[in-house]
Amino acid sequence: MKILVIGGTGRIGSKVVDRLHAAGHEVVVAAPSTGIDVLSGEGLAAAMAGTEVVVDLANSPSFEDAAVLSFFVTAGHNILAAAAQADVRHHVALSVVGTDKLAASGYFRGKIAQERLIRDSGLAYTIIHSTQFFEFLPGILQAAGDGQTLQLPTAAVQPIAAEDVADAVARIAQQAPANGVVEIAGPERESMAALAQRFLRATGDAREVVGDAQARYFGAQLQQDTLVPVGQAWLGTIGFERWLQQSGLAQGQPA
């Protein structure tokens, strides 16, 4: 098949592209650096011609509320219009577990808008709801502040490694559309606060984490199960310890 991977130069996208190439598909990498811009629409129609599957992994470069919403709405309109014109038969988009419960967060309002556009497009689609990536742990800690004590939610998380995400996305892109949501997650579940403390200890960071059920997650209040699958989910195989060793972030390893 001809498969267009939007965001194909990013952390997940580059891995998905490698997997689809290895499976024998014709893969077009869409990114500003390859002359395809989903915001302006430049190069999008030409890249879409003859495409059977679109994999949308684009993410907003800014987490500011208005900028995020503008990105996902503008990009979504442009991508879906070009896909409809090209008679694409499967639109795959990567989103986040719990998105529909996180409207208090500006970022997730953008994702909610993106998902609504996909559902209303008339195209056959699969929306992949992934739990948070292990690779986002440093960003979650940064968002919690710069003091010696960090307050983080006690809500459950089930983080997944980027390698497992790429495996799932590439597999789903080669399957029939679900016309709904498919959930993916990592193999281990624990509280966000406990996971953050494990990460700090493993990386030689002396800061302490205090679990707080009322602590906000990028501006949103979490319920215990907001960030974990509520039904059947595909589970990756890479847990925290294995990911940490592979990442090179563990204390005593080169960064």
PESUL-V491428 format. One record per backbone hydrogen bond with DSSP energy under -1.0 kcal/mol. NH is the residue of the N-H (numbers start at 1). CO is the residue of the C=O. Records with the same first field share a line. If there is no record, write none. Layout:
BEGIN
NH = CO ; CO
END
This chain:
BEGIN
3 = 26
4 = 53
5 = 28
6 = 55
7 = 30
8 = 30
10 = 7
14 = 10
16 = 12
17 = 13
18 = 14
19 = 15
20 = 16
21 = 17
22 = 18
23 = 19
24 = 21
25 = 20
26 = 1
28 = 3
30 = 5
34 = 31
35 = 32
36 = 31
37 = 42
41 = 37
44 = 41
47 = 43
48 = 44
49 = 45
51 = 48
52 = 2
53 = 2
54 = 90
55 = 4
56 = 92
57 = 6
68 = 64
69 = 65
70 = 66
71 = 67
72 = 68
73 = 69
74 = 70
75 = 71
76 = 72
77 = 73
78 = 74
79 = 75
80 = 76
81 = 77
82 = 78
83 = 79
84 = 80
85 = 81
86 = 82
87 = 84
88 = 83
89 = 52
90 = 52
91 = 124
92 = 54
93 = 126
94 = 56
95 = 128
97 = 130
99 = 96
101 = 98
102 = 99
105 = 102
109 = 105
110 = 106
111 = 107
112 = 108
113 = 109
114 = 110
115 = 111
116 = 112
117 = 113
118 = 114
119 = 115
120 = 116
121 = 118
126 = 91
127 = 180
128 = 93
129 = 182
130 = 95
131 = 184
134 = 160
136 = 133
137 = 134
140 = 136
141 = 137
142 = 138
143 = 139
145 = 142
150 = 208
152 = 210
156 = 224
157 = 190
160 = 132
165 = 161
166 = 162
167 = 163
168 = 164
169 = 165
170 = 166
171 = 167
172 = 168
173 = 169
175 = 172
179 = 125
182 = 127
184 = 129
185 = 234
186 = 158
190 = 157
192 = 155
193 = 153
195 = 191
196 = 192
197 = 193
198 = 194
199 = 195
200 = 196
201 = 197
202 = 198
203 = 199
204 = 201
205 = 200
208 = 148
210 = 150
212 = 152
215 = 212
217 = 220
220 = 217
226 = 223
228 = 225
234 = 183
236 = 185
243 = 239
244 = 240
245 = 241
246 = 242
247 = 243
251 = 202
253 = 250
END
